[in-house]
Amino acid sequence: MIDHAKIAKAEEYYAKVGFQKIDVPWIVGREAYQATFPLTGNFPYFTLGGFLPASGEQCFVQLLLDGRLPQGKYQCTTPCFRDELEEDELHLPYFYKVELIEVTDEAGRYMELAHIAFDYFTQYCSVEYEYLPAEQTDIIEHYTGIELGSYGRRHYKGLVWNYGTGLAEPRLSQVLAKIQPDQK
């Protein structure tokens, strides 16, 4: 079950640290979808002439492609739809996510997003970084090793942005149930 109180708390936190909450399209074009999640090898959800987003990042990318997202720090909350090849308690066909994006030309700033999210997650559990190649980092829960968020910098057709997970639900709640089973 999605804990909407955690979603609201995350939105408040990220607003306080400078991420403007904006509305984004929940159906994106092929180009916005492909910018972060190639169409080959998976099965996106196509409807009403577009794709249901696999991540709120694609919704931001749609605004970037449309020329409607100036430089700045933003957050959105969207459903995410994924055709997971191996569905289990942590890999669901849909979930809810607070997504962060910073549109900037400054390199290296994606780690600032990761640090801000790291501080947010520490109120719930012990977390650590998992450094990945090519300007990417994950935040994982320390005891289970389960990924709570991904952070990085993308370049697509002259557009540049930093992205990151503010909160994914029910992922955080599921992780907490594993490490604190008597505190559901």
N, C-alpha and C positions, 0 to 999 in steps of 0.2 A: 504494500500500500504506500502511496505517495504521501509523505508528511508535508502538508501545505504550510504548516507553521514554520518548518525549517526553510522552506522556499521563501516565505515572507521575511524571515530573519536574515537570510542571505541577501535578499534585495536591499534591505535597510542598511546592512553592513557595507555593501559595495557602493551604495549611494553616498554614505558618509565619507568614504575614501576617494570620492571623485568620479564615480562611474554613473553617468546620466542614464536613467532608464528610458528606453524608447520602445515604441511599437515597431514590429518588423513583420514582413509578409510571412505567412505560414505555408505558402506554396511558392516554390522557387523555380526558375527556369533551368534548363539543362546546363547552361554554362556555369551558373552559380553552384549547382550541385556538383559538377565535375571539378570545380576549382579546389575542392577539399576532399572529394570522395569519388574516385574514378568510377564510371558506369560499367566498366568491364569487370566481370568476376563477381558481381553482386546483383541483387534484384531490388532496385529502388521502387518506392511506391509512387506510381503515376496516377494523377487524378486532376480533373478540371483544367487540363492543359498545362500542367506543371507537376513538380515533384514535391511530395511531403518531405520536409528536411530531415536529414539524418542527424543534424546538429544545428543549433542556433547560429553557429558561425556561417552557415550557408545563407541564412536569412540576412545577415549583415553583408555578405558578399553580394547578394542581390541588390541591396541598396548601393553598395560601392559601384557595381556595374551600371546602375541607373544614374550614377552621379548625384545621389541623394544622401551621402554620408561624408561630411567634411571631417578634417582631422579632429581628433578628440578621443575621449575615453567613454565607452558605452557599455550598457548591460541590457540584455533582453531575457525573457523567460518564455520558453517555447516547449511544446512537445517535440520529441525526437522519435523518428520512426526508422527502424533498422531491421533488415531481413537477416537476422543472425543465423549463420550456418549451424552453430551449436547453441541452441537455446537452453539456458539454465537459470538459476536464481539471480545471477549477476548479468546475464546477457538476454535482455528482453526485447520483444519486437517494438516496444514503445516505452518511453519514460519521460520525465520532465526535467528540464535543465535550465539553470541560470548560466548564461554564456557571457563572457567578457570579451571585449575587443578594444584595441587601441589602434586608431589610424594615425600613423606617424612615419616620418622618414628616418627617424633615429634608430640606428641598429642597436641590438642588445637589450632593448627595453622589455622584451617578453619575459625576462627573468623578474622584472618588477611585478608583473602580473602574478607570476608564480609565488613570489614572496608574500604578496597581499593575500592570496588564497591560502598559502601555508599558514599564515597567522590566523585566518578564519577557521581552518580545520582543527587547529590545536585546541579550540574550546570543546571539541568532541572526542578527540583521540590523539594518540601519538602518531606523528607523520614524519616522513623523510622524503628526500628527493631521489629520483632515479633519473640520472642524466643520460640522454639519448643523443645520437648523432644529428647533425644538420639542424641546429637551432631548435631543439625540442627537449622538453623535460616533463616528467610525470611527477605527481605527488602520490605517494602510496601510504597506506596505513601500515605502521611499523610492524605489528605482530602478525597480520595475515598476509601482508605483501600485496593487498588488493589496491588497484589503482583507483584513486578518488578524482583525479583530474589530469588533463593534458594541457601543456602550454608550449607555445612556439611562435615562430615568425614565418609568414608565408609571403610569397611573391607570385603574382598571377597577372600576366598581360599588362605590366607597368603599374599595377596596384600592389601596395605593400601594407601589411597589417600584422599586429600581434594578437593572438587569441588565447583564451584560457577558459577552463571550467570554473565557474563560481561555486556551483553545487549541482550534483545530479541526484535525483530522487527517483526510485527508492534506493539507489546504490548506497548512499551514506547510511540510511536506516538499516539496510541489510548488513553492512559492515559492523555497525554498532551492535546489532543483535548477535553477531558472531563473537565479539569481544566482551560484551556485557549481556549475556543471555538472560539474566534475571532482572534486567532493567528495561524491558520492552515498553 
